[in-house]
Amino acid sequence: MDRRGFVTTGMAAGLVGASGASSALANLLAQSPGWGPGKTLANGSIRLSSNENSLGLSPAARQAVIDAIPNANRYPGDFAPPLMDALTKFVGVKKENLILGAGSTEVLQMAVQAYQGPNVPLVTAEPTFEDVPRYQRPMSFNLVQVPLTSTYEHDLDRMRHAAEGAGRPAIVYFCNPNNPTGTITNCADIDAWVADAPDTTTFLMDEAYFEYANSPSYWSSLKWIESKPNVIVVRTFSKIFGMAGMRLGYGIAHPKTIERLREFVMQNNPNVLAAAAGVASLNDQGLMARSVAVNEASKKIVHDTCNELGLEYLPTNANFMMHRINGDLGTYIARMAEAGIRVGRQFPPMLEWSRLSFGLPEEQARWAETIMDFRRQGWV
């Protein structure tokens, strides 16, 4: 690969071809005329730091938002039912199995609040998505953070001991695929624990990146919601549907569990525009395929670049990836920012790794050219 010639201005189509998606990706995107990427930051930088979907809202969702604006002066009570109807069909559950939130993070907060108690163990991986440990701070939990295994999976044996060793109620949080590593924990092993766990162990299953995962050892935990009231599945519109700024997520669980969570839900939720965009997104039959195709194209660019530079990276089943850098991580992040590219923040204890979100192929190519220039200067 010619490092200086990896990307040239205006060669987006060529980049897509080089990524392996070629005409298939072009055809998918052509099915949505008018679909354009979200805006860059005000200073012209690109953001590859927050696991967002750079495609932005689909054209159908954008139009739905525009059409809903005249109703923005109304409370959203009339707009949630159509969204619930669309979700029941999309997920394949009943309305009584669903609860809505301002992003999946509000549903996670509901669960933390609903199941807290004096010295209840809240067991999480380390590192993992930070919001759940943050939500326990004003609560009376005993936070137990268990390091990932050497293969960057959840350490199920240690987590189980932490959850059940004291013989008291506990909450176990799984982000699978895991953020920030993008790695998965074998779902057969998780299922074995769920099947054998006492009812007092509540499993909080964060499936924010479910739609991107393609490993044969990964599947949803939805199979448990009718037989196991102690299993809560949490998903979001932020990632695959490109709605991070509109704040829409949902929880799926046994009806009795949903009733308990509903005591902690924010009222008048979701807002009118988010509900309209959610319905339109769920009804867009090709939306997920387009998002996945673009994600795979950008992933291929990152893989090729890291292979060229000899940088180790973790296998990912999400819309981001962690790769090693040589040198100080804080300095690397700052240099990328100076070059107009935001990359992920630090995730202790993995301070030799950088989390990189997948943007559009042309954005990923700009990152590739930049990090290759860093190599020439001896920085990575």
C-alpha positions as CSV (number, residue, x, y, z in Angstrom):
1,M,0.0,0.0,0.0
2,D,1.3,3.4,-0.9
3,R,0.9,5.4,2.3
4,R,0.8,8.8,0.8
5,G,-1.6,7.6,-1.9
6,F,-4.0,5.8,0.5
7,V,-6.6,8.5,0.1
8,T,-7.0,11.4,-2.2
9,T,-9.5,14.2,-2.1
10,G,-12.9,13.5,-3.6
11,M,-12.3,9.8,-3.9
12,A,-15.1,8.6,-1.7
13,A,-16.3,6.1,-4.3
14,G,-12.8,4.7,-4.6
15,L,-12.5,4.4,-0.9
16,V,-15.7,2.4,-0.7
17,G,-14.4,0.1,-3.4
18,A,-11.1,-0.4,-1.6
19,S,-13.0,-1.2,1.6
20,G,-14.5,-4.3,0.0
21,A,-18.1,-3.0,0.0
22,S,-17.8,-1.8,-3.6
23,S,-21.0,-1.7,-5.7
24,A,-23.1,-3.4,-3.0
25,L,-22.6,-0.5,-0.7
26,A,-23.2,2.0,-3.5
27,N,-26.4,0.3,-4.4
28,L,-27.6,0.3,-0.8
29,L,-27.0,4.0,-0.4
30,A,-28.6,4.7,-3.7
31,Q,-31.8,3.3,-2.3
32,S,-32.0,6.4,0.0
33,P,-31.6,9.5,-2.2
34,G,-31.0,12.6,-0.1
35,W,-29.4,10.7,2.7
36,G,-26.4,12.7,3.7
37,P,-24.0,12.5,6.6
38,G,-24.3,14.5,9.7
39,K,-22.4,17.8,9.9
40,T,-18.8,17.9,10.9
41,L,-18.0,19.9,14.1
42,A,-18.0,23.7,13.9
43,N,-14.2,23.9,13.5
44,G,-14.3,21.4,10.6
45,S,-13.1,18.5,12.7
46,I,-14.6,15.0,12.2
47,R,-15.7,13.0,15.3
48,L,-14.6,9.4,15.5
49,S,-14.9,9.4,19.3
50,S,-18.4,8.7,20.4
51,N,-19.6,5.6,18.6
52,E,-22.1,7.5,16.6
53,N,-23.6,6.6,13.2
54,S,-22.1,9.1,10.8
55,L,-24.8,8.5,8.2
56,G,-27.2,10.4,10.4
57,L,-31.0,10.1,10.2
58,S,-32.4,8.2,7.2
59,P,-34.4,10.4,4.8
60,A,-37.6,8.9,6.0
61,A,-36.8,9.8,9.6
62,R,-35.7,13.3,8.6
63,Q,-39.0,13.8,6.8
64,A,-40.9,12.4,9.8
65,V,-39.2,14.9,12.1
66,I,-40.1,17.8,9.7
67,D,-43.7,16.6,9.5
68,A,-43.9,16.4,13.3
69,I,-42.6,19.9,14.1
70,P,-46.1,21.5,14.0
71,N,-46.9,19.2,17.0
72,A,-43.9,20.2,19.0
73,N,-46.0,22.4,21.2
74,R,-48.0,19.3,22.3
75,Y,-47.2,16.9,25.0
76,P,-46.2,13.6,23.5
77,G,-48.9,11.3,24.9
78,D,-50.5,10.8,21.5
79,F,-47.2,10.0,19.8
80,A,-45.8,7.2,22.0
81,P,-48.5,4.6,21.1
82,P,-47.5,4.4,17.4
83,L,-43.9,3.9,18.4
84,M,-44.9,1.1,20.8
85,D,-46.9,-0.5,18.0
86,A,-43.9,-0.4,15.7
87,L,-41.6,-1.7,18.4
88,T,-43.7,-4.7,19.2
89,K,-43.6,-5.7,15.5
90,F,-39.9,-5.0,15.2
91,V,-38.8,-6.8,18.3
92,G,-41.5,-9.5,18.3
93,V,-42.8,-8.9,21.8
94,K,-45.9,-7.5,23.5
95,K,-46.4,-4.0,24.7
96,E,-46.3,-5.1,28.3
97,N,-42.8,-6.3,27.6
98,L,-41.6,-2.8,26.6
99,I,-40.6,0.5,28.3
100,L,-39.2,3.6,26.6
101,G,-36.4,5.8,27.7
102,A,-34.4,8.9,26.7
103,G,-31.8,6.7,25.1
104,S,-30.9,3.3,26.5
105,T,-29.0,5.1,29.2
106,E,-32.2,6.2,30.9
107,V,-33.5,2.6,30.9
108,L,-30.2,1.6,32.6
109,Q,-30.7,4.3,35.2
110,M,-34.2,3.0,35.9
111,A,-32.9,-0.5,36.5
112,V,-30.2,0.7,38.8
113,Q,-32.7,2.8,40.8
114,A,-35.3,0.0,40.9
115,Y,-33.0,-2.7,42.2
116,Q,-30.8,-0.8,44.6
117,G,-30.6,-1.7,48.2
118,P,-28.2,-1.6,51.2
119,N,-24.9,-3.1,50.1
120,V,-26.4,-4.8,47.0
121,P,-23.5,-5.9,44.8
122,L,-23.6,-4.1,41.4
123,V,-21.2,-6.3,39.4
124,T,-19.7,-4.9,36.2
125,A,-16.7,-5.5,33.9
126,E,-13.7,-3.2,33.8
127,P,-13.5,-1.4,31.5
128,T,-17.1,-1.2,30.3
129,F,-19.7,1.5,29.6
130,E,-19.3,4.0,32.4
131,D,-22.9,5.1,32.9
132,V,-24.1,2.2,35.0
133,P,-21.3,2.6,37.6
134,R,-22.0,6.3,37.6
135,Y,-25.7,5.8,38.3
136,Q,-24.9,3.7,41.5
137,R,-23.0,6.5,43.1
138,P,-25.9,8.1,45.1
139,M,-27.3,4.7,45.7
140,S,-26.5,2.1,48.4
141,F,-24.8,-0.3,46.1
142,N,-21.5,-2.2,46.6
143,L,-19.9,-1.6,43.2
144,V,-17.7,-4.5,42.2
145,Q,-15.6,-4.0,39.0
146,V,-14.1,-7.2,37.6
147,P,-11.3,-6.9,35.0
148,L,-11.9,-8.5,31.6
149,T,-10.1,-11.7,30.8
150,S,-6.9,-11.9,28.8
151,T,-9.1,-12.3,25.7
152,Y,-11.2,-9.2,26.7
153,E,-14.3,-11.1,27.6
154,H,-16.4,-10.7,30.8
155,D,-14.8,-12.9,33.5
156,L,-18.0,-14.9,34.3
157,D,-16.5,-17.0,37.1
158,R,-15.3,-13.9,39.0
159,M,-18.5,-12.0,38.3
160,R,-20.6,-14.9,39.5
161,H,-18.7,-15.2,42.7
162,A,-19.0,-11.5,43.3
163,A,-22.8,-11.6,42.6
164,E,-23.8,-14.7,44.4
165,G,-21.0,-15.3,47.0
166,A,-22.7,-13.4,49.7
167,G,-26.0,-15.0,49.2
168,R,-27.9,-11.7,48.8
169,P,-29.7,-9.9,45.9
170,A,-27.3,-8.6,43.2
171,I,-27.3,-6.8,39.8
172,V,-25.0,-8.0,37.1
173,Y,-24.4,-5.6,34.2
174,F,-23.3,-7.0,30.8
175,C,-22.5,-4.7,27.9
176,N,-22.2,-7.2,25.1
177,P,-20.6,-6.4,22.7
178,N,-18.6,-4.5,25.2
179,N,-17.9,-0.8,25.1
180,P,-15.0,0.3,24.9
181,T,-13.4,-3.0,23.6
182,G,-15.9,-4.0,20.9
183,T,-15.4,-7.6,22.0
184,I,-18.1,-10.2,22.8
185,T,-18.5,-12.7,25.6
186,N,-19.8,-16.1,24.5
187,C,-23.6,-16.0,24.9
188,A,-23.8,-19.7,25.6
189,D,-21.7,-19.2,28.7
190,I,-23.9,-16.3,29.8
191,D,-27.0,-18.3,29.2
192,A,-25.6,-21.1,31.3
193,W,-25.3,-18.7,34.2
194,V,-28.7,-17.1,33.7
195,A,-30.4,-20.6,33.6
196,D,-28.8,-21.6,36.9
197,A,-28.8,-18.2,38.8
198,P,-31.2,-17.5,41.7
199,D,-34.1,-15.2,41.0
200,T,-32.4,-12.6,43.2
201,T,-29.6,-12.1,40.7
202,T,-30.8,-9.5,38.2
203,F,-29.1,-9.4,34.8
204,L,-29.0,-6.1,33.0
205,M,-28.2,-6.9,29.4
206,D,-27.0,-3.9,27.4
207,E,-27.4,-4.7,23.7
208,A,-26.6,-1.2,22.3
209,Y,-24.5,-2.7,19.5
210,F,-26.6,-5.8,19.0
211,E,-27.4,-5.0,15.3
212,Y,-23.7,-4.8,14.4
213,A,-22.6,-8.2,15.9
214,N,-22.1,-11.0,13.5
215,S,-20.2,-13.6,15.5
216,P,-21.8,-17.1,15.7
217,S,-21.2,-17.1,19.4
218,Y,-23.3,-14.0,19.9
219,W,-27.1,-13.7,20.2
220,S,-29.7,-11.7,22.1
221,S,-30.9,-12.4,25.6
222,L,-34.5,-11.9,24.6
223,K,-35.1,-15.6,24.9
224,W,-35.3,-15.2,28.7
225,I,-37.8,-12.4,29.2
226,E,-40.9,-14.5,29.6
227,S,-39.4,-17.2,31.8
228,K,-36.9,-15.0,33.8
229,P,-38.2,-11.8,35.4
230,N,-34.7,-11.1,36.5
231,V,-33.4,-10.5,32.9
232,I,-33.7,-7.0,31.5
233,V,-32.6,-6.3,27.8
234,V,-31.7,-2.8,26.9
235,R,-31.4,-1.4,23.4
236,T,-31.1,2.0,21.7
237,F,-31.9,4.0,18.6
238,S,-28.6,5.9,18.9
239,K,-26.4,3.5,17.0
240,I,-27.8,1.6,14.1
241,F,-30.6,4.1,13.5
242,G,-28.3,7.2,13.8
243,M,-30.5,8.9,16.5
244,A,-28.0,9.6,19.2
245,G,-28.9,13.2,19.5
246,M,-32.7,12.5,19.7
247,R,-32.4,10.3,22.8
248,L,-34.6,7.2,22.3
249,G,-34.1,3.8,23.8
250,Y,-36.1,0.9,25.2
251,G,-36.1,-1.9,27.7
252,I,-37.5,-5.4,27.1
253,A,-38.4,-7.6,30.1
254,H,-41.1,-9.7,31.8
255,P,-44.3,-7.6,32.4
256,K,-43.8,-7.7,36.2
257,T,-40.3,-6.3,35.7
258,I,-41.5,-3.6,33.4
259,E,-44.1,-2.5,36.0
260,R,-41.2,-2.2,38.5
261,L,-39.1,-0.1,36.1
262,R,-42.1,2.1,35.2
263,E,-42.0,3.5,38.8
264,F,-38.7,5.2,37.8
265,V,-39.4,6.4,34.3
266,M,-39.4,10.0,33.3
267,Q,-42.9,11.1,32.4
268,N,-43.8,12.6,29.0
269,N,-41.1,10.5,27.3
270,P,-40.2,10.2,24.5
271,N,-40.5,13.6,22.9
272,V,-42.6,14.1,19.8
273,L,-39.8,14.4,17.3
274,A,-37.9,11.4,18.6
275,A,-41.1,9.3,18.5
276,A,-41.8,10.3,14.9
277,A,-38.2,9.5,13.9
278,G,-38.3,6.2,15.7
279,V,-41.4,5.0,13.9
280,A,-40.0,6.0,10.5
281,S,-36.7,4.3,11.2
282,L,-38.3,1.1,12.3
283,N,-40.4,1.1,9.1
284,D,-37.4,1.7,6.8
285,Q,-36.7,-1.9,5.7
286,G,-33.2,-1.2,4.4
287,L,-31.9,1.1,7.0
288,M,-30.0,-1.4,9.1
289,A,-28.5,-3.1,6.1
290,R,-27.2,0.3,4.9
291,S,-25.8,1.2,8.3
292,V,-24.0,-2.2,8.6
293,A,-22.6,-1.9,5.1
294,V,-21.1,1.5,5.7
295,N,-19.7,0.3,9.1
296,E,-18.1,-2.7,7.4
297,A,-16.5,-0.5,4.8
298,S,-15.0,1.7,7.3
299,K,-13.9,-1.2,9.5
300,K,-12.0,-2.6,6.5
301,I,-10.1,0.6,6.1
302,V,-9.1,0.6,9.8
303,H,-8.1,-3.0,9.6
304,D,-6.0,-2.5,6.5
305,T,-4.3,0.5,8.0
306,C,-3.5,-1.1,11.3
307,N,-2.1,-4.2,9.5
308,E,0.0,-1.9,7.3
309,L,1.4,-0.2,10.4
310,G,1.7,-3.4,12.5
311,L,-0.6,-2.0,15.2
312,E,-2.5,-4.7,17.2
313,Y,-6.2,-4.3,17.3
314,L,-9.1,-6.2,19.0
315,P,-11.7,-8.1,17.1
316,T,-14.9,-6.0,17.1
317,N,-18.6,-6.7,16.8
318,A,-19.6,-3.0,17.1
319,N,-19.2,0.3,15.3
320,F,-15.8,1.0,16.8
321,M,-12.6,-0.7,17.5
322,M,-9.7,-0.5,19.9
323,H,-6.1,-0.5,18.6
324,R,-2.8,-0.2,20.3
325,I,-0.6,2.9,19.9
326,N,3.1,3.4,20.6
327,G,3.7,6.3,22.9
328,D,1.5,8.3,25.3
329,L,-2.2,8.0,24.7
330,G,-3.0,11.5,25.9
331,T,-0.4,12.9,23.5
332,Y,-1.9,10.8,20.7
333,I,-5.4,12.0,21.3
334,A,-4.2,15.6,21.4
335,R,-2.2,15.3,18.2
336,M,-5.2,13.7,16.4
337,A,-7.3,16.7,17.7
338,E,-4.8,19.1,16.2
339,A,-5.1,17.3,12.9
340,G,-8.9,17.8,13.0
341,I,-9.9,14.3,14.2
342,R,-11.5,13.4,17.5
343,V,-10.7,9.9,18.7
344,G,-11.9,8.2,21.9
345,R,-11.0,9.2,25.4
346,Q,-8.9,7.2,27.8
347,F,-10.4,4.0,29.2
348,P,-8.3,2.9,32.2
349,P,-6.7,0.5,32.7
350,M,-6.3,0.1,28.9
351,L,-4.0,3.2,28.5
352,E,-2.0,1.8,25.6
353,W,-5.2,1.4,23.5
354,S,-7.2,4.0,21.5
355,R,-10.9,3.5,20.8
356,L,-11.8,4.6,17.3
357,S,-15.4,4.9,16.1
358,F,-16.2,4.0,12.6
359,G,-17.4,7.0,10.5
360,L,-18.0,7.3,6.8
361,P,-15.4,5.7,4.6
362,E,-14.0,9.1,3.6
363,E,-13.7,10.1,7.2
364,Q,-12.0,6.8,8.0
365,A,-9.6,7.4,5.2
366,R,-8.7,10.8,6.6
367,W,-7.8,9.1,9.9
368,A,-5.8,6.5,8.0
369,E,-3.7,9.1,6.2
370,T,-3.2,11.0,9.5
371,I,-2.0,8.1,11.5
372,M,0.3,7.0,8.7
373,D,1.8,10.5,8.8
374,F,2.2,10.1,12.6
375,R,4.2,6.9,11.8
376,R,6.5,8.8,9.5
377,Q,7.2,11.2,12.3
378,G,7.8,8.3,14.8
379,W,4.8,9.1,17.0
380,V,2.9,5.8,16.8
